[in-house]
Amino acid sequence: MSTGTVTGTQPGAGPGTRPGRAAAEALVNGKGTGSTAELAFARPGDWTEFDRTVRLLHRHPWGAPGDARIGVRLCHPDGRIRQAALGAADAPLPLIAVRTADWVPAVRVRARELLEQALAADPPGTLRALTPLVLRLGRRGQGAWALERFEAALHAEPSVLPRLCGDADPLTRRFAARLSLRRAEPDPRDAARRAAAETDPATARLWADAALAAMAAGGPDGGAVDALLGARIPMVRAAGVTCLRRAGRSAEADRYLADRSGLVRACARWLVRQDGGDPYARCRALLADPERVVRYAVTGFAECAGRGDVPLLRSLVDHPLDAVRAEALAGLRLLDGTDPALLRPLLDDPSPAVARQASLGLCGSAERLPVGPLLELIAPGRPAHTRRAAYRVLHARGGVAGLRSSVELLTDRDPALRRIAGQRIQNTLMSPRGQAGLPLRDPEVAALLDRCADLFSGWVLDRIRRALALPPGPASADPLIR
């Protein structure tokens, strides 16, 4: 019995290739080299992909070639072949684990006996190697046995849990974190450090909640609070901000009023209110010195500002920092303080962020804007972000102008714009709502439809023409349509 591995990468798998599928195709077609026991996959799901691909690709479900690799026989569509292959000495342990969830009872029983033997012979090694795979198998109809068995084995071998808590697989880290927290209440600093270092939000929340519960029971811990405040995941930082009040550090709330996360900023404003302060005044004070204004200070101020603060945000539209200008425009849109005369020139701004926010602000008044200047902004010589911004406004305007802009961009040099334009043409012309925005019997609409005819079948084109009362197009080459 070979343990296999889930830590490497299948040799010969190129970029973008699914290693499990590539290895299965190579073995089934007789092109694989080396023993199946040497298969090495980077992800636990590659083993189940290998199993599924072998079963789908094998052309002879009634028998296996005499020289078939053990991996092919273990995943063969014929249950008798799978059961016989389980007795091979070189059977990879990950594929044995997959067979514990087999739909054939005899195969399941034999595979579970072999997995029990592996757990008895080397509990730590088997748990470390197979836990990520077993967690995937637990989702199957017959996969609960392996998951319950591994959970019991981890309770008996708690020394493996720290290793699994640092596994590269997020699902494994969540599983190990839940088991660790179920065994014992952690130290608040240790839980906070784990939450701060975690990259998976679900796992980070487990550790952050554990740190909060430990501090609620044993009192605030400065080191734990600092660790939470230094986390990259916003939810963890927000937990740290809420702890500042009990730690007697409410004065530090101002630092997080300009945090990059809206959740953290909201928690900071709550903390200011709980401490008897005025979050609006604090946020406005962060904008007092224009030279020291930062991006998210503008965002935070707009979240608690009113219509009377529109002039202050408009003054920041001329700020030297592009990020500050973009957030000022976003704040104006939030307060419904957009002005077409102010925003229209910004569609051609050198900053993509500013142009995007200007276009978003203009979408609500797009029907009042002249079409000619907007069409000039989507010309091929314009920067990509300018064409995107102007096209957003033209599409929001709808009607013939929106359709014309989409057809013009079907040949744009930007593949993303071409794709978006094609999708929007189809959405417009194939939906009753989109057709309702177009005039009937309009010669320009007919000409535009001819230019984008490749996006539709002949039958669909005929339906669109009838809906818009347009003359029939050229006769279709498809006799079924004629």
Secondary structure by P-SEA (a helix, b strand, c coil): cccccccccccccccccaaaaaaaaaaaacccccccccbbbcccaaaaaaaaaaaaaccccccccccccaaaaaacccaaaaaaacccccccaaaaaaacccccaaaaaaaaaaaaaaaaacaaaaaaacaaaaaaacccccaaaaaaaaaaaaaacccaaaaaaacccaaaaaaaaaaaaaaccccaaaaaaaaaacccaaaaaaaaaaaaaaaaaccccaaaaaaaaacccaaaaaaaaaaccccccccccccccccccaaaaaaaaaaaaaacccaaaaaaaaacccccccaaaaaaaaacccccaaaaaaaacccccaaaaaaaaaaaaaaccccccccccccccccaaaaaaaaaaaccccccccaaaaaaaacccccaaaaaaaaaaaaaaccaaaaaaaaaacccccaaaaaaaaaaaaaaaacaaaaaacccccaaaaaaaaaacccccaaaaaaaaaaacccccccccccccc
